Amino acid sequence: MSRKIREAKLSDMAEILKVMDAAKKIMRQSGNMLQWGEGYPSEKVIAADMEKDGGFVIEEEDRIIAYFAFLPSPEPTYKVIYEGEWMDDELPYHVIHRIASYPEKHHIFSDIMDFCFSRERNIRIDTHRDNSIMRHNIGKHGFAYCGIILLANGDERLAYQKIIES
């Protein structure tokens, strides 16, 4: 089965929200009870990704099976990092946010990493402390733990970075 990654469109919103709901269920089943509370990510947040040309879907057999945001720097919440430091704080970077997929679909994270690193060599990502699945995937793909960042609402996230030397 071949997969295709393309920019998300507003007409994809209903399918993207279904993928988000499936991802929330995976989080809750794995003990991550706090990340992505009620109403997040909202249509407004996803539409904002799209407005920045940073919302993407993964399709398999013409069906949307995953969503992620891939956005250029700067990321305001990454300006200050606690209990560590970024590997490089001078180079431009992209950030990956809001990865979501259906539970029966595997290797989504790898597909996203292949896509993103083909476009950018310096990538940052963050996740909730309780998101063991995401933390596993981030480590498996060679990201270095850099410290803690705070979201706009004050919630902490574990922050990672990976730079592929040119």
Helices and strands as residue ranges (DSSP letters): E 3-7, G 10-12, H 13-29, H 43-51, E 55-60, E 63-72, G 76-78, E 94-101, H 108-117, E 122-127, H 132-140, E 144-150, E 156-163
